[in-house]
Amino acid sequence: HYCGVGIYDTGDEKPITAATMRRRIAERLDLCPPLRWKLVTVPFGLDRPVFVRTAVDLEHHVSEASLPE
């Protein structure tokens, strides 16, 4: 699991929103294949767990919160 906080100073420009970040990440997901991997167990324990390619739900993984000053 990973949790991160990004603080972006955009100056006088429009603020970066979670929707903007989700769009930017979606545009670049194919550039980093491990972000689309999911570890699955092989039935009956016949082999070690393997990685499979899966869809990423960016609505679930990228959120936005406002912090007090």
C-alpha positions in Angstrom: 0.0 0.0 0.0 1.1 3.6 -0.6 -0.2 6.9 0.5 1.2 10.2 -0.7 0.5 13.9 -0.4 1.2 16.3 -3.2 1.3 20.0 -2.6 1.4 22.1 -5.8 2.1 25.8 -5.9 0.5 27.0 -9.1 1.1 30.7 -8.4 -1.6 32.8 -10.1 -2.7 30.0 -12.4 -5.8 27.8 -12.0 -5.4 25.2 -9.1 -4.7 21.6 -9.9 -7.7 19.4 -8.9 -8.1 15.7 -8.3 -9.9 15.5 -11.7 -7.0 17.1 -13.4 -4.5 14.6 -11.8 -6.7 11.6 -12.7 -6.8 12.8 -16.3 -3.0 13.3 -16.4 -2.3 9.9 -14.7 -4.7 8.1 -17.1 -2.8 9.7 -20.1 0.4 8.2 -18.8 -0.5 4.8 -17.3 0.8 2.9 -20.3 4.3 4.4 -19.7 4.6 2.6 -16.4 3.2 -0.9 -16.7 3.7 -1.9 -13.0 1.0 0.6 -12.1 -1.5 -1.7 -13.9 -0.4 -5.0 -12.4 -2.3 -7.0 -9.8 -1.0 -9.9 -7.8 -3.2 -13.0 -8.0 -3.0 -16.4 -6.4 -2.7 -19.4 -8.7 -5.6 -21.9 -8.1 -4.8 -24.8 -5.7 -1.4 -23.3 -4.9 0.1 -25.0 -8.0 2.6 -22.1 -8.5 3.7 -18.9 -7.0 1.4 -15.9 -7.2 1.6 -14.1 -10.5 1.0 -10.5 -11.8 -1.7 -9.9 -14.3 -2.6 -6.7 -16.1 -5.7 -5.0 -14.7 -7.8 -1.8 -15.0 -7.1 1.0 -12.6 -9.9 2.8 -10.9 -8.4 6.3 -10.6 -11.7 7.6 -9.0 -10.9 5.3 -6.0 -7.1 6.0 -5.9 -6.8 9.7 -6.5 -8.7 12.0 -4.1 -8.6 15.6 -3.0 -8.7 17.3 0.4 -8.3 20.8 1.6 -6.0 21.4 4.5 -6.3 24.3 6.9 -3.7 27.0 6.4 
